[in-house]
Amino acid sequence: MSVETGRGDRDAPWGAALAGARRLEADARRRRVSAARITEARGPAACMRRDSLFRRSLLAADVFAIVVASGLTVGLSHRSLGLTWASIACVPVLLFWAKLNGLYDRDEMLLRKTTLDEAPKLFQLATLFALVVWLADGVFVSGSSLDRRQALFLWLALAALLMLGRACARAAALRGSPTERCLFIGDEVSATTVRAKLNGHGGTNAKVVAHLDLDKAAPWSTDTFSAPRLSEIRDLAQSLDVHRAIIAPGWSNGADPRETVNLVRTLKAVGVRVSVLPRMLEVVGSSVEFDDLHGVTLMGVRRFDLTRSSSAVKRSFDLVGATLGVVAISPLMLFFAAVIKLESRGPVFFRQLRVGRHGRRFQMLKFRTMVEDADELKDSLRDRNEAQEGLFKIAEDPRVTRVGRFLRRTALDELPQLFNIISGQMSLVGPRPLVIEEDQRIEGWHRRRLELMPGMTGPWQILGPSRVPLKEMVALDYLYVANWSLWTDIKILLRTVPHVLGRRGM
């Protein structure tokens, strides 16, 4: 597509930006090896085929979960139970209920397709099925009715199989679908961030194939998305076989938000999926309520701090979880304490001064993993520091003992923090507790992260703290505080488990 000429030097940056986007994709095509895993399709056809693949995979997983959970409930019963024909008719009813709840349509809107985020709806589906089968005495099960234990087993088995089946189905669909080709429309900093997120983490199969930098295209223009330019972007997306456009609106530079609306409409009209990078949510978080004011949409932003009831719920959850954890693993903790004492002289626990809620300082506990004089050796090792922005971390730290290396790889050195949780100094999930010198680098609204107690794990743990710059880490902590819910804590705890098992500990 040729860029219009004759509009003066004013349009020269725009043409250069479009040409740059095309050059980026041309270079990528020359380097790319053609190895399509399904029948080649372009544009809207590729999007529809990918979406259909995910829907069919999830549908098959749900059918499998319902059939297996029902079969296990009947087969493991001590009484002679059997399934009736009515139970077969119940399967499409459940699938229709899942469809009404958007469980087959959300993936087409998302770059990162996860199952854990839909767990509440899956539990509702399992609850509905188990309750109906239990109350409908003799309708779905022949021979006898389900007792409470069998109904409970059916509920838990179906919920677990729905989540496991969907996770496997999504993983298979991601591997079997072509890479989602994305056009990024926005500034260079945002483009770099999105590329890093797409390449550095799991759950996605997408890449940015071209970038249209609006700062270079028309930094002074008030008609960034005029009709001719919308036509050029549309043609660019079609010529590059773009499946999704990621838009970072430049409203802070004076652009009219209505122009972004026109851009979204133009791209959707040609079958391109659209994702928008909302800058405002970097401050208010995603925990907002959409308010329809007679045709005008408003976003209600929740209060930043927790209510008294929410604080009580979080504290109760921490106390119960930490107490049960100490009781369950106390033999293991005693074993590690003995091994640490046998290998090297010094205390069992390492106490480090950290900054907690409202800036109060406390002694955070860990199993000692280094030699006794580790602090004195720190200055001599600063040239080997691998962390960023003030953090100190060495992959093969010579100060670490043999048992300490094992404890660090498995993150078991963090177990004594359960005592910090019981004493009210920490939480199971929360902002990362920083040492004093790191905390002094935090300024402005990022300090609102201290509204909650620091956590034994948090959003930073899932990403790997040694790989996350301090600035990004405190931003994650701020958004965690802004969006807190008990379900958020449960999701982070569940996502921490595979992270630790994969030996990507702190």
C-alpha positions as CSV (number, residue, x, y, z in Angstrom):
1,M,0.0,0.0,0.0
2,S,1.4,3.4,-1.0
3,V,1.2,6.2,1.5
4,E,-0.5,9.3,0.3
5,T,1.7,12.2,-0.8
6,G,1.1,15.8,-1.4
7,R,-0.2,16.6,2.1
8,G,3.0,18.4,3.1
9,D,5.6,17.7,5.6
10,R,3.0,17.4,8.3
11,D,2.2,13.8,7.1
12,A,5.8,12.7,6.7
13,P,6.2,11.2,10.2
14,W,3.0,9.3,9.6
15,G,4.2,7.8,6.4
16,A,7.5,7.0,8.0
17,A,5.7,5.2,10.9
18,L,3.6,3.1,8.5
19,A,6.7,2.3,6.4
20,G,8.6,1.3,9.6
21,A,5.8,-1.0,10.6
22,R,5.9,-2.7,7.2
23,R,9.7,-3.0,7.3
24,L,9.5,-4.7,10.8
25,E,7.1,-7.3,9.4
26,A,9.1,-7.8,6.2
27,D,12.2,-8.6,8.2
28,A,10.3,-11.0,10.4
29,R,8.9,-12.8,7.4
30,R,12.4,-13.3,5.9
31,R,13.6,-14.8,9.2
32,R,10.5,-16.9,9.8
33,V,10.4,-20.6,8.9
34,S,7.0,-21.6,7.6
35,A,5.7,-24.4,9.8
36,A,2.0,-23.9,10.2
37,R,0.4,-26.5,12.5
38,I,-3.1,-26.2,11.1
39,T,-4.4,-25.3,7.7
40,E,-3.2,-21.9,6.7
41,A,-5.8,-19.2,7.1
42,R,-5.5,-15.4,7.0
43,G,-7.2,-12.5,8.7
44,P,-10.7,-13.0,10.0
45,A,-10.7,-16.7,8.9
46,A,-7.7,-17.4,11.1
47,C,-9.3,-15.7,14.1
48,M,-12.5,-17.6,13.7
49,R,-10.7,-20.9,13.3
50,R,-8.6,-20.3,16.4
51,D,-11.7,-19.3,18.4
52,S,-13.5,-22.3,17.2
53,L,-10.6,-24.6,18.2
54,F,-10.7,-23.2,21.8
55,R,-14.5,-23.5,22.0
56,R,-14.5,-27.1,20.8
57,S,-11.7,-28.1,23.1
58,L,-13.4,-26.5,26.1
59,L,-16.7,-28.2,25.2
60,A,-15.1,-31.6,24.9
61,A,-13.4,-31.0,28.3
62,D,-16.7,-30.1,30.0
63,V,-18.5,-33.2,28.6
64,F,-15.6,-35.4,29.7
65,A,-15.7,-33.8,33.2
66,I,-19.5,-34.3,33.6
67,V,-19.4,-37.9,32.4
68,V,-16.4,-39.0,34.4
69,A,-17.6,-37.3,37.6
70,S,-21.0,-38.9,37.3
71,G,-19.5,-42.3,36.5
72,L,-17.1,-42.1,39.5
73,T,-19.9,-41.1,41.9
74,V,-22.0,-44.1,40.8
75,G,-19.2,-46.6,40.4
76,L,-17.5,-45.9,43.7
77,S,-20.8,-46.1,45.6
78,H,-21.3,-49.0,48.0
79,R,-24.9,-49.2,46.9
80,S,-26.3,-50.4,43.6
81,L,-26.7,-47.2,41.7
82,G,-27.1,-46.5,38.0
83,L,-27.6,-43.5,35.7
84,T,-30.9,-43.0,34.0
85,W,-31.6,-41.5,30.6
86,A,-32.6,-38.3,32.2
87,S,-29.0,-37.9,33.4
88,I,-27.9,-37.9,29.7
89,A,-30.3,-35.1,29.0
90,C,-28.8,-33.1,31.8
91,V,-25.5,-32.8,30.0
92,P,-26.6,-30.3,27.2
93,V,-28.5,-28.3,29.9
94,L,-25.3,-27.9,31.8
95,L,-23.4,-26.9,28.6
96,F,-26.1,-24.4,27.8
97,W,-25.7,-22.9,31.3
98,A,-22.0,-22.7,30.8
99,K,-22.6,-20.9,27.5
100,L,-24.9,-18.4,29.2
101,N,-22.2,-17.6,31.7
102,G,-19.7,-16.9,28.9
103,L,-17.4,-19.9,29.6
104,Y,-17.0,-20.6,25.9
105,D,-16.7,-17.0,24.6
106,R,-14.2,-15.2,26.8
107,D,-11.0,-16.7,25.2
108,E,-11.5,-14.8,22.0
109,M,-11.1,-11.5,23.9
110,L,-8.0,-12.5,25.8
111,L,-4.4,-12.8,25.0
112,R,-3.6,-14.8,28.2
113,K,-6.1,-17.6,28.4
114,T,-6.3,-19.0,31.9
115,T,-8.6,-21.4,33.7
116,L,-8.1,-20.3,37.2
117,D,-9.9,-17.0,36.6
118,E,-13.1,-18.8,35.8
119,A,-13.0,-21.1,38.8
120,P,-15.9,-19.3,40.6
121,K,-18.2,-19.9,37.6
122,L,-17.1,-23.5,37.4
123,F,-17.8,-24.1,41.0
124,Q,-21.3,-22.6,40.5
125,L,-21.8,-25.0,37.6
126,A,-20.7,-28.0,39.7
127,T,-22.9,-26.8,42.6
128,L,-25.9,-26.5,40.4
129,F,-25.4,-30.0,39.0
130,A,-24.8,-31.7,42.3
131,L,-27.7,-30.0,44.0
132,V,-30.2,-30.8,41.2
133,V,-29.1,-34.5,41.1
134,W,-29.3,-34.7,44.9
135,L,-32.7,-33.1,45.2
136,A,-34.3,-34.8,42.2
137,D,-34.7,-38.1,44.1
138,G,-34.6,-41.1,41.6
139,V,-34.8,-38.9,38.4
140,F,-31.1,-39.0,37.4
141,V,-29.9,-42.0,39.5
142,S,-31.7,-45.3,39.5
143,G,-31.7,-47.9,42.4
144,S,-31.5,-45.3,45.2
145,S,-31.0,-41.7,45.8
146,L,-27.6,-40.0,46.5
147,D,-26.8,-39.4,50.1
148,R,-25.0,-36.3,51.3
149,R,-21.5,-37.8,51.1
150,Q,-22.1,-39.0,47.5
151,A,-23.5,-35.6,46.5
152,L,-20.5,-33.9,48.1
153,F,-18.2,-36.2,46.2
154,L,-20.0,-35.5,42.9
155,W,-19.7,-31.7,43.6
156,L,-16.0,-31.8,44.4
157,A,-15.1,-34.3,41.6
158,L,-17.0,-32.3,39.0
159,A,-15.4,-29.0,40.0
160,A,-11.9,-30.5,40.0
161,L,-12.4,-32.2,36.7
162,L,-13.9,-29.1,35.1
163,M,-10.8,-27.1,36.0
164,L,-8.3,-29.8,35.2
165,G,-10.0,-30.6,31.9
166,R,-10.2,-27.0,30.8
167,A,-6.6,-26.3,31.7
168,C,-5.4,-29.3,29.6
169,A,-7.8,-28.3,26.7
170,R,-6.4,-24.8,26.7
171,A,-2.8,-26.0,26.8
172,A,-3.5,-28.4,23.8
173,A,-5.3,-25.7,21.9
174,L,-2.5,-23.2,22.4
175,R,0.0,-25.7,21.1
176,G,-2.2,-26.6,18.1
177,S,-3.1,-23.1,17.0
178,P,-1.0,-20.7,15.0
179,T,0.7,-17.8,16.7
180,E,-1.6,-14.8,17.1
181,R,-0.2,-12.0,15.1
182,C,-0.5,-8.6,16.8
183,L,-0.2,-5.0,15.5
184,F,0.8,-2.7,18.4
185,I,-0.5,0.9,18.0
186,G,1.0,3.2,20.6
187,D,4.2,4.5,22.1
188,E,7.6,2.7,22.1
189,V,7.7,2.2,25.9
190,S,4.3,0.4,26.0
191,A,5.3,-1.7,22.9
192,T,8.5,-2.9,24.6
193,T,6.5,-3.8,27.8
194,V,3.9,-5.8,25.9
195,R,6.5,-7.6,23.9
196,A,8.3,-8.6,27.1
197,K,5.1,-9.9,28.6
198,L,4.2,-11.9,25.6
199,N,7.6,-13.5,25.3
200,G,8.5,-13.9,29.0
201,H,5.5,-15.7,30.4
202,G,3.3,-18.7,29.7
203,G,-0.3,-18.9,28.8
204,T,0.0,-17.0,25.6
205,N,0.8,-17.8,22.0
206,A,1.1,-14.3,20.4
207,K,3.7,-12.0,19.1
208,V,3.9,-8.3,18.0
209,V,4.6,-8.5,14.2
210,A,4.5,-4.7,13.6
211,H,4.5,-1.5,15.7
212,L,2.9,1.8,14.6
213,D,4.5,4.4,16.9
214,L,2.0,7.3,17.2
215,D,4.5,9.5,19.0
216,K,6.6,9.4,15.8
217,A,3.7,9.4,13.4
218,A,1.9,12.6,14.4
219,P,3.0,13.9,17.9
220,W,1.3,17.3,17.3
221,S,-1.7,16.2,15.3
222,T,-5.3,16.6,16.4
223,D,-6.6,14.2,13.7
224,T,-4.3,11.2,14.4
225,F,-7.1,8.9,13.3
226,S,-8.8,10.8,10.5
227,A,-10.7,8.9,7.8
228,P,-7.7,8.5,5.4
229,R,-5.4,7.4,8.2
230,L,-8.0,4.9,9.5
231,S,-8.1,3.5,6.0
232,E,-4.3,3.2,5.9
233,I,-4.3,1.4,9.3
234,R,-7.0,-1.0,8.1
235,D,-5.1,-1.8,4.9
236,L,-1.9,-2.3,6.9
237,A,-3.6,-4.8,9.2
238,Q,-5.0,-6.7,6.3
239,S,-1.8,-6.7,4.3
240,L,0.2,-8.0,7.3
241,D,-2.4,-10.6,8.2
242,V,-2.9,-9.1,11.6
243,H,-5.2,-11.1,14.0
244,R,-5.3,-8.7,16.9
245,A,-4.5,-5.0,17.4
246,I,-3.2,-3.8,20.8
247,I,-4.0,-0.1,21.2
248,A,-2.3,2.1,23.8
249,P,-4.3,5.4,23.5
250,G,-2.2,8.5,23.7
251,W,-4.8,10.6,25.5
252,S,-2.2,12.2,27.7
253,N,-0.7,13.8,24.6
254,G,-3.9,15.5,23.7
255,A,-5.5,12.9,21.4
256,D,-9.3,12.8,21.4
257,P,-10.7,9.6,23.0
258,R,-13.3,9.5,20.3
259,E,-10.6,8.9,17.7
260,T,-9.7,5.7,19.5
261,V,-13.3,4.6,19.4
262,N,-13.3,5.1,15.6
263,L,-10.0,3.1,15.3
264,V,-11.5,0.2,17.3
265,R,-14.7,0.2,15.1
266,T,-12.6,0.3,11.9
267,L,-10.4,-2.7,13.0
268,K,-13.3,-4.8,14.2
269,A,-15.2,-4.1,11.0
270,V,-12.5,-6.1,9.1
271,G,-12.4,-9.0,11.7
272,V,-9.4,-7.9,13.7
273,R,-9.6,-8.6,17.4
274,V,-8.9,-5.5,19.5
275,S,-7.3,-5.2,23.0
276,V,-6.9,-1.8,24.6
277,L,-4.1,-0.9,27.1
278,P,-6.0,1.3,29.6
279,R,-3.5,3.6,31.3
280,M,-6.0,4.8,33.9
281,L,-6.2,1.3,35.4
282,E,-2.5,1.5,36.2
283,V,-3.7,3.8,39.1
284,V,-7.2,2.7,39.9
285,G,-6.8,-1.0,39.3
286,S,-9.2,-3.4,37.5
287,S,-11.6,-3.7,40.4
288,V,-14.2,-1.3,39.0
289,E,-18.0,-1.5,38.5
290,F,-19.5,-0.4,35.2
291,D,-22.5,1.9,35.8
292,D,-25.0,2.4,33.0
293,L,-26.3,5.9,33.6
294,H,-29.2,5.8,31.0
295,G,-26.9,5.1,28.1
296,V,-23.8,6.7,29.5
297,T,-21.2,4.3,30.9
298,L,-19.4,5.2,34.1
299,M,-16.8,3.3,36.0
300,G,-17.2,3.2,39.7
301,V,-13.8,2.9,41.4
302,R,-13.7,1.1,44.8
303,R,-12.0,2.5,47.8
304,F,-8.3,1.9,48.1
305,D,-8.1,0.5,51.6
306,L,-10.0,-2.4,53.0
307,T,-13.2,-2.2,55.0
308,R,-13.2,-3.5,58.5
309,S,-15.1,-6.6,57.4
310,S,-12.6,-7.3,54.5
311,S,-9.7,-6.8,56.9
312,A,-11.3,-9.3,59.3
313,V,-11.8,-11.8,56.5
314,K,-8.2,-11.5,55.3
315,R,-6.8,-11.8,58.9
316,S,-9.0,-14.8,59.6
317,F,-7.9,-16.5,56.4
318,D,-4.2,-15.8,57.3
319,L,-4.6,-17.2,60.9
320,V,-6.4,-20.4,59.8
321,G,-4.0,-21.0,56.9
322,A,-0.8,-20.3,58.8
323,T,-1.9,-22.3,61.9
324,L,-2.8,-25.3,59.8
325,G,0.4,-24.9,57.9
326,V,2.6,-24.9,61.1
327,V,0.8,-28.0,62.4
328,A,1.1,-29.9,59.2
329,I,4.8,-29.2,58.5
330,S,6.2,-28.9,62.0
331,P,8.1,-32.3,61.7
332,L,9.6,-31.1,58.4
333,M,10.7,-27.8,60.0
334,L,12.3,-29.6,63.0
335,F,14.2,-31.8,60.5
336,F,15.5,-28.8,58.6
337,A,16.5,-27.1,61.9
338,A,18.6,-30.1,62.9
339,V,20.3,-30.3,59.5
340,I,21.1,-26.6,59.5
341,K,22.7,-26.8,63.0
342,L,24.7,-29.9,62.0
343,E,26.2,-28.4,58.8
344,S,27.4,-25.0,60.0
345,R,27.6,-23.0,63.2
346,G,25.2,-20.2,63.8
347,P,21.4,-19.8,64.5
348,V,18.7,-21.9,62.8
349,F,16.7,-18.8,61.8
350,F,17.9,-15.8,59.9
351,R,16.3,-12.6,61.0
352,Q,16.2,-9.6,58.7
353,L,14.7,-6.2,59.3
354,R,11.9,-5.5,56.9
355,V,9.4,-2.7,56.4
356,G,5.8,-3.8,57.1
357,R,2.3,-2.3,57.1
358,H,2.2,1.5,57.5
359,G,6.0,1.6,57.4
360,R,6.5,-0.3,60.7
361,R,9.6,-2.4,60.8
362,F,9.7,-6.0,61.9
363,Q,12.1,-9.0,62.0
364,M,11.2,-11.4,59.1
365,L,12.1,-15.0,59.8
366,K,13.8,-17.5,57.4
367,F,15.8,-20.6,57.7
368,R,19.4,-19.7,57.6
369,T,20.8,-20.6,54.2
370,M,24.2,-18.9,54.4
371,V,27.3,-19.0,56.4
372,E,27.3,-17.0,59.7
373,D,29.4,-14.0,58.4
374,A,27.4,-13.6,55.1
375,D,26.7,-9.9,55.6
376,E,30.5,-9.1,55.9
377,L,31.1,-10.8,52.6
378,K,28.4,-8.9,50.7
379,D,30.5,-5.9,49.7
380,S,33.2,-8.1,48.1
381,L,30.5,-9.8,45.8
382,R,28.7,-6.7,44.5
383,D,30.4,-7.0,41.1
384,R,28.6,-10.3,40.6
385,N,25.1,-8.9,41.4
386,E,22.5,-10.1,38.8
387,A,19.4,-8.3,40.1
388,Q,18.2,-4.9,39.0
389,E,17.5,-1.5,40.6
390,G,18.9,-1.9,44.0
391,L,18.2,-5.6,44.6
392,F,21.0,-8.0,45.4
393,K,20.9,-11.5,44.1
394,I,23.6,-13.9,42.8
395,A,22.6,-17.2,41.1
396,E,25.5,-19.2,42.5
397,D,26.2,-17.3,45.7
398,P,29.3,-18.8,47.3
399,R,28.0,-17.8,50.8
400,V,25.1,-20.3,50.5
401,T,25.5,-23.7,52.4
402,R,24.6,-27.0,50.8
403,V,21.4,-27.4,52.7
404,G,20.7,-23.7,52.2
405,R,21.0,-24.2,48.4
406,F,18.3,-26.9,48.5
407,L,16.1,-24.8,50.8
408,R,16.4,-21.8,48.4
409,R,15.7,-23.8,45.2
410,T,12.5,-25.2,46.8
411,A,11.6,-21.9,48.6
412,L,11.4,-24.0,51.9
413,D,13.6,-21.4,53.6
414,E,10.5,-19.2,53.7
415,L,8.5,-21.6,55.9
416,P,9.3,-19.8,59.2
417,Q,7.4,-16.8,58.0
418,L,4.3,-18.7,59.1
419,F,5.2,-17.5,62.6
420,N,5.3,-13.9,61.3
421,I,1.8,-14.4,60.0
422,I,0.5,-15.8,63.2
423,S,2.0,-12.9,65.2
424,G,0.3,-10.4,62.9
425,Q,3.4,-9.0,61.2
426,M,2.8,-10.6,57.8
427,S,0.0,-12.1,55.6
428,L,-0.1,-15.2,53.5
429,V,-0.5,-13.0,50.4
430,G,0.5,-9.3,50.2
431,P,3.1,-6.8,49.0
432,R,6.6,-8.0,49.1
433,P,8.4,-7.0,52.4
434,L,11.3,-4.8,51.4
435,V,14.5,-4.2,53.3
436,I,15.0,-0.6,54.5
437,E,17.3,0.5,51.7
438,E,14.9,-0.8,49.1
439,D,11.9,0.9,50.8
440,Q,13.6,4.2,50.8
441,R,13.6,4.1,47.0
442,I,9.8,4.0,46.9
443,E,8.1,7.3,46.4
444,G,4.8,8.9,45.6
445,W,1.6,6.9,45.3
446,H,3.6,3.6,45.1
447,R,3.9,3.9,48.9
448,R,0.3,3.1,49.2
449,R,1.4,-0.5,48.9
450,L,2.0,-0.3,52.6
451,E,-1.7,-0.1,53.3
452,L,-1.7,-3.9,53.6
453,M,0.6,-6.3,55.6
454,P,3.5,-7.7,53.5
455,G,3.0,-11.2,52.2
456,M,4.8,-14.5,52.3
457,T,3.9,-14.6,48.6
458,G,2.4,-12.2,46.1
459,P,2.1,-11.2,42.5
460,W,5.9,-10.6,42.4
461,Q,6.6,-14.2,43.5
462,I,4.8,-15.6,40.5
463,L,6.9,-13.6,38.1
464,G,10.1,-14.2,40.0
465,P,11.5,-11.4,42.1
466,S,15.0,-11.5,40.7
467,R,13.7,-10.9,37.2
468,V,11.3,-8.1,38.1
469,P,12.8,-4.6,38.5
470,L,12.0,-2.8,41.7
471,K,9.8,-0.2,40.0
472,E,7.6,-2.8,38.3
473,M,7.4,-4.8,41.6
474,V,6.0,-2.0,43.6
475,A,3.6,-1.2,40.8
476,L,2.3,-4.8,41.0
477,D,2.0,-4.4,44.8
478,Y,0.0,-1.2,44.5
479,L,-2.4,-2.8,42.0
480,Y,-2.7,-5.8,44.3
481,V,-3.8,-3.5,47.2
482,A,-6.2,-1.6,44.8
483,N,-7.9,-4.8,43.6
484,W,-7.8,-7.0,46.8
485,S,-10.3,-9.8,47.2
486,L,-10.2,-13.1,49.0
487,W,-10.4,-14.9,45.7
488,T,-7.3,-12.9,44.5
489,D,-5.4,-14.3,47.5
490,I,-6.5,-17.8,46.7
491,K,-5.5,-17.5,43.1
492,I,-2.1,-16.2,44.0
493,L,-1.5,-19.0,46.5
494,L,-2.6,-21.6,43.9
495,R,-0.3,-20.1,41.2
496,T,2.6,-20.0,43.7
497,V,2.5,-23.8,44.1
498,P,3.6,-24.7,40.5
499,H,6.0,-21.8,40.6
500,V,7.8,-23.3,43.6
501,L,7.5,-26.9,42.4
502,G,9.2,-25.7,39.2
503,R,12.1,-24.6,41.4
504,R,11.8,-20.9,40.5
505,G,11.7,-19.8,44.1
506,M,12.5,-16.4,45.6
